[in-house]
Amino acid sequence: MDQAPGRKVTKGRRKTAAGKGNSLRNQAFAPHPQQGSDIGLPCLWQPGKTRQLPTDPHYFRPVSARPGPAFPMPENRVLVLIPARMASTRLPGKPLLDIAGLPMIVDVLRRAELAGIGRVAVATDTAEIAAAVRANGGEAVMTRADHPSGSDRIHEAARLLDPEGSCEVVVNLQGDFPTISADNIRDVLSPLDDPTVDIATLAAEIHTEEEALNPNVVKAVGSPVEGRRLRALYFTRATAPSGDGPRYHHIGLYAYRRAALERFVSLPPSPLEKQEKLEQLRALEAGMRIDITIVDTVPRGVDTPADLETARRMLAKN
């Protein structure tokens, strides 16, 4: 909801326990059937040139906020949706740009599959994106082209894919996070263990003054609840809170209760949302509760050609 121009900051890495999640990774990275391999896509990625992702990428080793499964729901109760569109002024055709042999949107899809929390689909208004996803064995759903935000797009997609409303949680994963870890995707669900929480998201502690002062880094301000969890009080582009103590870099990954998503998209843009240009403030102004899991890394988003080259270098090391 709050992706803005600017460089994303990646912090230190820490290793997970040896062998953790190997069976899940093996399942998620099993070869996918190729469909429509002769389609022509307006990007550098070529359907005949594919890359099998590693079972344990060296840069995906953050520490989970709590041990064990992050959320006790059965997988069929969680729907992970990745909104994607071609309209990027600074990086045209962004979802289909090649990163080490795969379109970027497919890299993100693989991370979501690796997380193993539920059904995963790409929600798009572009036939070329849908074709690329399906050619790599993924699921895509076509949505309208007039949505003002990714939240509105995933709302339509959830209704199309799950008209009976059996999925209780909808995860909104941005399509320009090709280096996000599966652990971080799992971590976003843990605040929903608390039935009073409407929406869950992530943040990581800020360690540099440059990051704290950067208006393109959205800061999450919250009150500690327990362990590595905050109750969100505000989100801002300003350097906040003031004084001594930690500040947090918000990560734009969200898990909505289904009813909360329905309510959220029905609300008009709020005054603070329009002033800060941060959509999540609409929920806070409406009295909805957002809780935050604190994680150890900020995934590098891709907004500029420089970001793209950095992501390519990271993924080419495997």
C-alpha positions in Angstrom: 0.0 0.0 0.0 2.8 2.4 0.7 5.4 1.7 -2.0 7.1 4.9 -2.9 10.1 5.9 -5.0 13.4 5.3 -3.4 15.8 2.6 -2.5 14.8 -0.2 -0.2 17.2 -1.0 2.6 18.4 -4.6 3.2 19.7 -5.4 6.7 21.8 -8.2 8.1 21.1 -11.8 7.5 20.8 -14.5 10.1 20.7 -18.2 9.4 17.8 -20.4 10.1 18.2 -23.9 11.6 19.8 -26.4 9.3 17.3 -28.2 7.1 14.3 -26.1 8.2 11.5 -26.3 5.7 13.5 -28.4 3.2 10.5 -30.6 2.2 8.4 -27.4 1.7 11.1 -25.8 -0.4 11.5 -29.0 -2.5 7.8 -29.1 -3.1 7.5 -25.4 -4.0 10.5 -25.5 -6.4 9.5 -28.7 -8.2 9.5 -28.1 -12.0 6.3 -26.6 -13.3 4.6 -27.8 -16.4 5.2 -25.5 -19.3 2.1 -24.1 -21.0 2.0 -22.0 -24.1 5.8 -22.0 -24.4 5.7 -20.2 -27.8 3.9 -17.1 -26.6 5.6 -13.8 -27.4 6.0 -11.5 -24.4 7.2 -7.9 -24.6 10.1 -8.4 -22.2 13.6 -9.8 -21.9 12.3 -13.1 -20.4 12.0 -15.8 -23.0 9.6 -18.8 -22.3 12.1 -21.3 -23.4 14.8 -20.0 -21.0 13.9 -20.9 -17.5 15.7 -21.0 -14.2 15.1 -23.5 -11.4 15.3 -21.7 -8.1 17.7 -22.9 -5.4 16.3 -24.8 -2.5 17.9 -22.5 0.1 18.9 -19.1 -1.4 21.8 -17.6 0.6 20.1 -14.3 1.0 16.8 -15.7 2.4 17.8 -16.3 6.0 15.9 -14.0 8.3 14.8 -15.2 11.8 11.1 -15.8 12.2 9.4 -13.7 14.8 8.3 -16.8 16.7 9.1 -20.5 16.3 6.9 -23.0 14.5 4.0 -22.3 12.2 3.1 -18.6 12.1 -0.6 -19.2 11.8 -2.6 -22.2 12.8 -5.2 -22.0 10.0 -5.4 -24.8 7.4 -3.9 -23.8 4.0 -7.3 -23.7 2.3 -8.3 -20.8 4.6 -5.5 -18.4 3.3 -5.4 -16.9 -0.2 -2.2 -15.2 -1.3 -2.7 -12.7 -4.1 -0.1 -10.8 -6.0 -1.4 -7.7 -7.8 0.5 -6.8 -11.0 0.1 -4.3 -13.8 2.3 -2.9 -16.5 1.7 0.8 -15.9 5.1 1.8 -14.4 6.5 5.1 -15.6 10.0 4.6 -14.3 10.3 0.9 -15.2 8.0 0.0 -18.1 6.8 -3.6 -18.3 8.2 -4.2 -14.8 6.4 -7.5 -13.9 7.8 -9.2 -17.0 11.4 -8.0 -16.8 13.9 -10.8 -16.8 15.7 -11.6 -13.5 18.1 -14.5 -14.1 15.9 -16.3 -16.5 12.4 -15.7 -15.0 10.0 -12.8 -15.2 10.0 -10.8 -12.0 6.4 -11.7 -11.3 7.2 -15.4 -11.4 10.1 -14.9 -9.0 7.6 -13.4 -6.5 5.1 -16.1 -7.2 7.8 -18.7 -6.3 8.5 -17.0 -3.0 4.8 -17.1 -2.1 4.6 -20.8 -3.1 7.6 -21.6 -1.0 5.9 -20.0 2.1 3.3 -22.8 1.9 0.6 -20.9 3.7 -2.2 -21.3 1.1 -3.4 -20.9 -2.5 -1.3 -18.4 -4.5 -2.5 -16.4 -7.6 -1.4 -13.3 -9.5 -4.2 -10.7 -10.0 -3.7 -8.7 -13.2 -5.4 -6.7 -15.9 -2.8 -7.6 -18.5 -3.0 -10.7 -20.7 0.8 -10.8 -21.1 1.3 -11.1 -17.4 -1.3 -13.8 -17.0 0.3 -15.7 -19.9 3.8 -15.5 -18.4 2.5 -16.8 -15.0 0.6 -19.7 -16.6 3.5 -20.6 -18.8 5.5 -21.1 -15.6 2.9 -23.2 -14.0 1.3 -20.5 -11.8 -2.3 -19.4 -11.4 -3.5 -16.0 -12.7 -6.8 -14.2 -12.6 -7.9 -11.4 -14.8 -9.3 -8.3 -13.1 -10.6 -4.9 -14.2 -8.1 -2.3 -15.4 -9.7 0.6 -13.5 -8.7 -0.3 -9.9 -7.1 2.6 -8.0 -4.9 0.4 -5.9 -3.6 -3.1 -5.4 -6.1 -3.6 -2.4 -9.0 -3.0 -4.8 -7.5 -5.4 -7.3 -7.0 -8.3 -4.8 -10.6 -7.7 -3.5 -12.0 -8.4 -6.9 -9.6 -11.3 -7.4 -10.7 -12.9 -4.1 -14.3 -12.7 -5.1 -13.5 -14.3 -8.5 -11.4 -17.1 -7.1 -13.4 -17.7 -3.9 -17.0 -16.5 -4.5 -18.2 -18.6 -1.5 -15.9 -16.7 0.9 -14.3 -19.9 2.3 -10.9 -18.2 2.5 -10.8 -16.3 5.8 -7.5 -14.5 5.2 -6.3 -12.7 2.1 -2.6 -11.8 1.8 -1.6 -8.9 -0.4 2.0 -9.5 -1.7 3.5 -6.9 -3.9 4.7 -8.1 -7.3 8.0 -6.1 -7.2 9.5 -7.9 -4.2 11.5 -10.6 -6.0 13.9 -11.0 -3.0 11.3 -11.4 -0.3 11.9 -14.4 1.9 9.3 -17.2 2.4 9.8 -16.7 6.2 8.7 -13.1 6.0 5.6 -14.1 4.1 4.8 -16.6 6.8 5.5 -14.0 9.5 2.8 -11.7 8.4 0.1 -14.1 9.6 1.1 -14.4 13.2 -0.8 -11.3 14.5 -4.0 -12.7 13.3 -3.8 -15.3 16.0 -5.4 -12.5 18.0 -9.1 -12.3 17.1 -9.1 -8.5 17.7 -6.6 -7.8 14.9 -8.1 -6.9 11.5 -5.0 -6.5 9.4 -1.4 -7.7 9.9 1.8 -6.3 8.4 5.6 -6.3 8.8 8.3 -3.9 9.8 12.1 -4.0 10.5 14.1 -1.9 12.8 15.9 1.1 11.3 19.7 1.2 11.9 20.9 4.2 9.9 20.2 7.9 10.0 19.9 8.0 6.2 17.0 5.5 6.4 15.4 7.3 9.3 15.4 10.6 7.4 14.4 9.3 4.0 10.7 10.2 3.2 10.5 7.3 0.8 11.0 4.9 3.8 7.6 4.7 5.5 7.9 4.5 9.3 5.6 2.3 11.4 4.9 3.8 14.8 3.4 1.3 17.3 3.0 0.2 20.9 4.6 -3.0 21.9 2.1 -5.9 22.5 4.3 -9.0 23.1 7.6 -10.3 21.9 8.3 -8.9 18.4 4.8 -7.5 17.8 3.5 -4.0 17.8 0.0 -2.5 17.7 0.1 0.1 14.9 -0.7 3.7 16.0 0.4 5.5 12.9 2.4 5.3 9.6 4.3 8.3 8.3 7.0 9.4 5.9 8.4 11.7 8.6 11.1 10.7 11.0 9.1 9.2 13.8 8.8 8.7 16.7 11.2 11.4 18.0 13.5 11.0 20.9 15.5 7.9 21.9 14.4 4.4 21.0 13.8 2.2 18.0 12.2 3.3 14.8 10.7 0.9 12.3 10.8 0.6 8.5 7.3 -0.5 7.3 7.2 -3.4 4.8 4.2 -3.3 2.4 3.0 -6.9 2.9 -0.5 -7.3 4.4 -2.7 -10.0 5.6 -6.4 -9.1 5.9 -9.2 -10.9 7.5 -11.7 -11.3 4.7 -14.3 -9.1 6.4 -11.7 -6.5 7.1 -10.7 -6.4 3.4 -14.4 -6.0 2.4 -14.8 -3.1 4.8 -11.5 -1.5 3.9 -12.3 -1.2 0.1 -15.7 0.1 0.9 -14.3 3.1 2.8 -13.6 6.4 1.0 -10.0 7.7 1.1 -9.4 9.3 4.5 -7.9 12.8 5.2 -4.6 11.5 6.6 -4.3 8.9 3.8 -4.5 11.6 1.3 -2.1 13.9 3.2 0.6 11.2 3.7 -0.3 9.2 0.6 -0.4 6.0 2.6 -3.5 3.9 2.1 -3.2 2.0 5.4 -4.1 5.1 7.3 -7.6 4.7 6.0 -7.9 1.6 8.1 -6.5 3.3 11.3 -8.8 6.3 10.9 -11.8 4.0 10.6 -10.9 2.3 13.9 -9.5 -0.9 12.4 -6.7 -2.6 14.2 -3.4 -3.2 12.4 -0.7 -5.2 14.2 2.9 -5.5 13.1 5.4 -8.4 13.2 9.0 -7.2 13.6 11.3 -9.1 11.2 15.1 -8.8 10.6 15.3 -7.9 6.9 13.6 -5.5 4.5 13.1 -7.0 1.1 14.6 -5.0 -1.8 11.8 -3.7 -4.0 12.3 -3.0 -7.7 11.2 0.5 -8.7 14.1 1.8 -10.8 16.6 0.4 -13.4 19.2 0.4 -10.6 17.0 -1.6 -8.3 16.5 -4.1 -11.2 20.2 -4.6 -11.7 20.7 -5.1 -7.9 18.0 -7.8 -7.9 19.6 -9.4 -10.9 23.0 -9.6 -9.2 21.5 -11.0 -6.0 19.5 -13.7 -7.8 22.4 -14.5 -10.3 24.6 -15.7 -7.4 22.6 -18.9 -7.0 
